[in-house]
Amino acid sequence: MSKYQYEDAVKQLQESGSIGLVDLKNLPHEDLVELFEEIKVWCLYANGKADKLPKESKKKKRKKKD
């Protein structure tokens, strides 16, 4: 069984428009904090359009560049 991560949560939000508390509980703390920040920005500036939610973690992108 694979670990539930940021990308999984985003995919679920894009497909169903919601995410369960059990799924949030399974996210690592770092991914959870990042997801909440992205959701705030997404709701404020993208009017909640699912296709505008970043599909990949910004922190993981930075690690790949380094």
Stockholm file with secondary structure:
# STOCKHOLM 1.0

chainA/1-66         MSKYQYEDAVKQLQESGSIGLVDLKNLPHEDLVELFEEIKVWCLYANGKADKLPKESKKKKRKKKD
#=GR chainA/1-66 SS CCCCCHHHHHHHHHHHSCCCHHHHHHSCHHHHHHHHHHHHHHHHHSTTCGGGSCSSCHHHHHHHHC
#=GC SS_cons        CCCCCHHHHHHHHHHHSCCCHHHHHHSCHHHHHHHHHHHHHHHHHSTTCGGGSCSSCHHHHHHHHC
//
